[in-house]
Amino acid sequence: MPMASALQRLKVVDLSSHLSGPYCAMLLADHGADVIKIERPGSGDDARAMPPFVGGESAPFMIWNRNKRSVVIDLKTEAGKAQLLGLIDAADVLIENFRPGTLDRLGLGWPTLQARNPRLIYAAISGFGQTGPYRERGGFDLITQGMSGLMSVCGPKDGPPHRMPIAISDVAAGMHLAVGVLAALEARHHTGRGQLVETSLLESALSFGVYEAAHVAATGERPPRLGQAHRGSSPYQVFPTADGWITVGAAQNNFWLKLCDLLGTPELAQDRRFASNGDRVRNNDALVALLERRFKEKPSAHWLDALEAVGIPAGPVLEFDEAMADPHVLARGMVVETEHPSAGTFKTLGIPVKLSDTPGALRRPAPRLGEHTAEVLGPLAEQNRKEPAAAER
């Protein structure tokens, strides 16, 4: 029978909260996995308290918890632990983002669960990983952006280090964990066994510094903060225009020569300071000062039309509401609407990975706290009642 979604047979128990683990679970759920989100009684996931709110529901929570079912279980009780273990016994994947050792102290760590369900893939995210001298530290996106080196290279050249306003450590860790889960599933096809899959916010943030790591490896020196400039390409950055900002990527020599013609500056093409991309990178400050003068002479629309006409990669700098209304973004299905029982019609981000035969889909909105507790735990309780009766016979 053909599959409607790539992961429709995958059963996931999600013990995670905030963003990193839930983001991983969302990626799996978007492609069909049945994700059961376990939440504590009363308040549930802390992300439910994040503003802004729509109809009393947290908008951020609704973005990254779609396509899941919510079940309330009190893990501080033996009955709650038994309920969770019943779900895990039938699961393919467990996701958690507690500090290392937390679930072990509850009797729910990897060795225990592996013995109960050898096919289980135990997927863990933490601030600093399950091993190493920092393993027991708490880690947030802010902390790991700073410790990974990312903050040191962000911001103005002469200003303080900047935190990226997007939660890049959290999102990157969620993405990396999802890749790890899929790799472990493929291995299980051959071995029949699950395994521990883990990553951390620190490692995920550090892995994004590919140019910076290359700089250190090649020179042994700290990568300088470059502001808008690119470490290995020029011109390749934001430029001010008469009425706004545009981005221009003209580092390749064919683009560079076209740009000189377009700007009416043929002398720049003959300037030895700018002869090659490497020359332009070394003399980027001088080059940008010259290019900015020309770009400021006319509005963004003029330059974008002219750049597109000659095939030079360029684009506008959009505000986020403009990006979410862009016709191409809409055509690619990256903004979709869902109906939430409390929030009403709610816009959420679409699914960025497109599969031709088994596409992901938005099947259900983010759940209300405990919305599916009876639906999920009811059959489990019924099964437990039948098993003693069968044993008596």
C-alpha positions in Angstrom: 0.0 0.0 0.0 1.5 3.4 -0.9 2.5 5.7 1.9 0.8 9.0 2.3 3.7 10.4 4.3 7.3 9.3 4.6 7.3 8.7 8.3 3.7 7.7 8.9 4.6 4.4 10.6 7.0 6.1 13.0 5.8 6.4 16.7 7.6 9.1 18.7 7.3 9.9 22.4 8.4 13.5 22.9 9.5 14.4 26.5 11.2 17.6 25.4 10.2 21.2 26.1 11.0 24.8 25.0 12.4 24.7 21.4 15.3 22.4 20.5 13.7 19.0 21.2 10.2 20.1 20.1 11.7 21.4 16.9 13.2 18.0 16.1 9.8 16.4 17.0 8.0 18.9 14.7 10.3 18.0 11.8 9.4 14.3 12.2 5.7 15.0 12.7 5.6 17.2 9.6 6.6 14.1 7.6 3.9 11.9 9.1 5.3 10.6 12.4 2.8 10.1 15.2 4.4 12.4 17.9 2.9 12.1 21.4 4.0 15.1 23.4 4.3 14.4 27.1 3.6 17.4 29.3 3.5 17.9 33.1 0.2 18.6 34.8 -1.0 22.2 35.3 1.3 24.3 33.1 2.7 21.9 30.5 5.6 22.8 28.4 7.2 26.2 29.5 6.9 27.4 25.9 3.1 27.6 26.4 3.8 30.8 28.5 5.8 32.5 25.7 4.2 35.7 24.3 2.6 36.8 22.1 -0.7 35.0 22.5 -3.7 34.4 20.2 -6.9 33.3 21.8 -5.0 32.5 25.0 -2.5 30.3 23.2 1.2 31.0 22.8 1.9 31.8 19.1 5.5 30.5 19.4 4.3 27.3 20.9 1.8 26.8 18.1 4.5 27.3 15.5 6.8 24.5 16.6 4.3 22.0 18.1 2.0 21.4 15.2 1.1 17.9 14.1 1.5 16.5 17.6 -0.8 15.1 20.3 -0.6 16.3 23.9 -0.8 13.9 26.8 -0.5 15.0 30.4 1.5 12.6 32.6 2.9 13.2 36.1 6.3 11.6 36.0 6.8 12.2 39.8 4.3 9.4 40.5 4.8 5.7 39.9 1.5 5.5 38.0 2.8 8.3 35.7 6.1 6.4 35.1 4.2 3.3 34.3 2.0 5.1 31.8 5.1 6.6 30.1 6.8 3.2 30.0 3.8 1.7 28.4 4.0 4.3 25.6 7.8 3.8 25.2 7.4 0.1 24.9 5.6 0.6 21.7 7.6 3.6 20.4 10.3 3.9 17.8 11.8 7.1 19.1 12.1 8.9 22.4 13.1 12.6 22.3 14.3 14.4 25.5 16.2 17.6 26.2 16.8 17.4 30.0 20.2 17.9 31.6 22.2 14.7 31.3 21.4 12.3 34.2 17.9 13.7 34.9 16.0 10.7 33.4 18.5 8.3 34.8 17.5 9.5 38.3 13.9 8.8 37.4 14.7 5.3 36.3 14.0 6.3 32.6 17.5 6.6 31.3 18.9 5.1 28.1 20.2 1.8 29.7 16.9 1.1 31.3 14.8 1.9 28.2 17.2 0.1 25.9 16.7 -3.1 27.9 12.9 -2.7 27.8 12.7 -1.8 24.1 15.9 -2.8 22.1 14.5 -1.2 19.0 14.1 2.2 20.6 16.1 5.2 19.3 16.8 7.4 22.3 17.4 10.9 21.0 18.8 13.5 23.4 19.6 17.2 23.2 21.4 19.0 26.0 23.4 22.2 26.4 26.8 20.6 26.2 26.4 16.9 25.4 26.2 13.7 27.4 30.0 13.6 28.0 32.8 16.1 28.7 33.6 18.5 31.5 30.5 20.7 30.9 28.0 17.9 30.6 26.1 18.9 33.8 25.9 22.6 33.0 22.6 24.1 31.9 22.8 25.5 28.4 20.5 28.0 26.6 20.8 29.4 23.1 22.3 32.6 24.4 25.0 30.8 26.3 26.0 28.5 23.5 26.0 31.2 20.9 28.6 33.0 23.0 30.7 29.9 23.8 30.7 28.5 20.2 32.4 31.6 18.8 29.4 32.6 16.7 28.8 35.8 18.8 32.4 36.8 18.5 32.1 37.3 14.7 28.6 38.9 14.6 28.0 42.6 14.8 29.8 45.8 13.8 33.6 45.6 13.4 34.3 47.9 16.3 31.3 47.1 18.4 30.4 44.5 21.0 29.7 40.8 20.0 26.1 40.3 18.9 23.7 37.5 19.7 21.8 36.5 16.6 18.2 37.3 17.3 17.1 33.9 16.0 17.6 30.9 18.3 20.1 29.4 16.0 21.6 27.0 18.6 18.2 25.6 19.5 17.0 25.2 15.9 20.3 23.8 14.7 20.3 21.2 17.5 16.8 20.2 16.6 17.7 19.8 12.9 20.9 17.8 13.7 19.0 15.5 16.1 16.4 14.9 13.4 19.1 13.9 11.0 20.6 11.6 13.7 17.2 10.0 14.2 16.8 9.2 10.5 20.3 7.9 10.3 19.6 5.6 13.3 16.4 4.4 11.7 18.3 3.4 8.6 20.9 1.6 10.7 18.0 -0.2 12.5 16.8 -1.6 9.2 20.0 -3.5 9.0 20.7 -4.3 12.7 17.3 -4.5 14.2 18.6 -2.5 17.1 18.0 1.1 18.2 20.7 3.3 19.6 21.5 6.5 21.6 21.5 9.6 19.4 22.7 12.8 21.0 23.8 16.3 20.2 24.1 19.6 22.0 23.4 23.3 21.5 27.1 24.0 21.7 28.2 21.5 19.0 25.3 22.5 16.7 26.2 26.2 17.0 29.9 25.5 16.5 29.2 23.5 13.4 27.8 26.5 11.7 31.1 28.3 11.8 32.5 26.6 8.7 34.3 29.7 7.3 35.6 30.7 10.7 37.0 27.2 11.4 38.7 27.3 8.1 40.3 30.7 9.0 41.6 29.3 12.3 42.9 26.1 10.6 44.7 28.1 7.8 46.1 30.9 9.8 46.1 30.0 13.5 44.6 33.4 14.2 41.2 34.6 15.4 38.7 35.4 12.7 38.1 39.2 12.8 34.6 40.5 13.0 33.7 41.8 9.6 30.3 43.5 10.0 28.4 43.0 6.8 31.4 41.7 4.8 31.9 38.1 3.8 35.0 36.2 4.9 35.8 34.8 1.5 33.8 36.7 -1.1 33.6 40.3 -2.3 31.5 42.1 -3.2 29.0 40.1 -1.2 26.9 42.0 1.3 24.2 44.6 2.0 24.3 47.9 0.2 22.3 51.1 1.0 20.3 52.6 -1.9 18.5 55.9 -2.2 15.4 54.5 -0.4 16.5 51.3 1.4 18.8 48.3 1.3 19.6 45.5 -1.2 21.9 42.5 -1.1 24.4 41.9 -4.0 26.5 38.8 -4.6 29.0 39.6 -7.3 32.2 37.9 -6.1 32.6 35.7 -9.2 34.7 37.5 -11.8 32.0 37.3 -14.5 29.5 38.9 -12.1 32.1 41.5 -11.0 32.8 42.6 -14.5 29.1 42.9 -15.2 28.6 44.9 -12.1 31.4 47.4 -13.1 29.6 47.9 -16.5 26.2 48.2 -14.8 27.4 50.9 -12.4 29.3 52.8 -15.1 32.6 52.2 -13.3 34.8 50.5 -15.9 37.9 51.8 -14.0 37.2 49.5 -11.1 37.5 46.5 -13.4 41.0 47.7 -14.2 42.0 48.5 -10.6 44.6 46.1 -9.5 43.3 46.2 -5.9 40.1 44.5 -7.2 41.5 42.2 -9.9 40.5 38.9 -8.3 38.1 37.8 -5.6 41.0 37.4 -3.2 42.2 40.9 -4.0 38.7 42.3 -3.4 38.4 40.5 -0.1 41.7 42.0 1.1 40.5 45.5 -0.1 36.8 45.1 0.7 36.6 48.3 2.8 37.9 50.5 0.0 35.7 48.7 -2.6 32.5 48.9 -0.6 33.0 52.7 -0.1 33.2 53.1 -3.8 30.2 50.9 -4.6 28.0 52.5 -1.9 28.3 55.9 -3.5 26.8 54.5 -6.7 24.1 52.4 -5.1 22.9 55.4 -3.1 22.2 57.4 -6.3 19.1 55.4 -7.2 16.3 53.5 -5.4 16.3 49.8 -4.7 13.7 48.9 -7.4 16.0 50.4 -10.1 19.0 48.4 -9.0 17.1 45.2 -8.5 15.7 45.3 -12.0 19.0 46.2 -13.5 20.9 43.5 -11.6 18.4 40.9 -12.6 18.5 41.9 -16.2 22.2 41.1 -16.4 22.0 38.0 -14.2 23.8 39.3 -11.1 22.4 37.6 -7.9 20.7 40.3 -5.8 17.6 40.8 -3.6 15.7 43.1 -1.4 16.1 43.3 2.4 12.6 42.4 3.6 11.0 42.8 6.9 9.7 39.5 8.3 6.0 40.4 7.5 7.1 41.3 4.0 8.9 37.9 3.6 5.8 36.0 4.8 3.8 37.9 2.2 6.3 37.4 -0.7 4.6 35.8 -3.7 7.4 33.3 -4.2 7.3 32.3 -0.5 3.6 31.8 -0.8 4.0 29.8 -4.0 6.4 27.5 -2.3 3.9 26.8 0.5 6.0 28.4 3.2 3.1 30.2 4.9 0.0 28.1 5.6 -3.1 28.6 7.6 -4.5 26.2 10.2 -7.7 26.2 12.3 -7.0 26.1 16.0 -9.9 25.4 18.4 -8.8 28.2 20.7 -6.8 30.6 18.5 -9.0 30.3 15.4 -7.4 30.8 12.0 -3.6 30.9 12.6 -0.7 31.4 10.1 2.2 29.1 10.6 5.4 28.4 8.6 5.3 25.7 5.9 7.5 22.7 5.4 10.8 23.5 3.8 11.7 20.0 2.5 9.6 18.9 -0.4 9.2 15.2 -1.2 7.6 14.4 -4.6 5.9 11.1 -3.6 5.4 11.4 0.2 5.2 15.1 1.0 4.9 16.4 4.5 1.7 18.1 5.5 0.1 20.2 8.2 -2.4 17.6 9.5 -3.3 19.1 12.9 -2.7 22.4 14.8 -0.6 22.5 17.9 -2.5 20.7 20.7 -4.1 22.2 23.8 -2.6 21.0 27.0 -3.6 17.4 27.6 -6.0 17.4 24.6 -5.2 13.8 23.7 -4.6 12.3 27.1 -7.8 10.1 27.1 -7.3 9.2 23.4 -3.8 8.0 23.9 -3.8 6.5 27.4 -7.3 5.0 27.2 -6.3 2.1 24.9 -3.2 1.5 27.1 -5.3 1.2 30.2 -7.7 -1.2 28.4 -4.7 -3.3 27.3 -3.4 -3.5 30.9 -6.8 -4.6 32.1 -7.0 -7.4 29.5 -3.5 -8.7 30.2 -4.2 -9.8 33.9 -7.5 -11.3 32.8 -5.7 -13.3 30.1 -3.0 -14.4 32.6 -5.7 -15.7 35.0 -7.3 -17.9 32.4 
